Structures are given as C-alpha cells and as structure tokens.
Amino acid sequence: AAGARQARPDAACVSIPDRKEALRHALSHARAGDLVLLLGKGHESTIQYAHGSVPWDEAAVAREVLAELGHHN
C-alpha cells in the first residue's frame, strides 16, 4: 500500500491489515466486468500476524467470502 501511495498519491488507496476483511472489501466492491486479483498469499499455508501465525487457505477464504456475498458456483 505504501508503494501505491508513493506512485500515485492522488489515487484512492485502502489499506486493511486483516487479509480476510481485505478480501471481503475488495470482493464486495467489485462490479460486473471488474477483475479482482488475489496476489501474494495463494501459495502460503499460514499467514503471519503480530500475535503469531495462523492457518491460511486463500482460495477457501475467497470462496467463503463470495458465498457470504451471495455468489454461488
């Protein structure tokens, strides 16, 4: 996020530290024709927070959030 702000200080940038909440924000704001890219965590089985690491499955979390938003496959 810091790099994005430096490169484009005039652009809107949202920084959400909690990965699941960030996914929820991105997916809930996407509209028909939008592309949401989930980058950087797909290959990892844990996510690091200040209090330690927790299990993480990016694809499963994305499917869960999409289902919560009413999108079904």
Phi, psi and omega in degrees: 000322181297319178296322178295318180294322179291319182290322182223075182299339181273349183276150176288133180219128179247130178244117181236107185298325180283117187301316181296318178293325177295318176298315180301316180298310182297314183289326181285338179266351180289142179241168179309131180092347178283157176237123177251119178260130176255106188241144168097343183235351186302329182270356184262144180259357175222163175230138184265128173237171181303326182274359178131186181266149178228151178302146182212133174225096186305315182296318180295318179294318178298316178297319179299313181295317178299319178296318178299328180275002176093010178264124181235146180270000000 
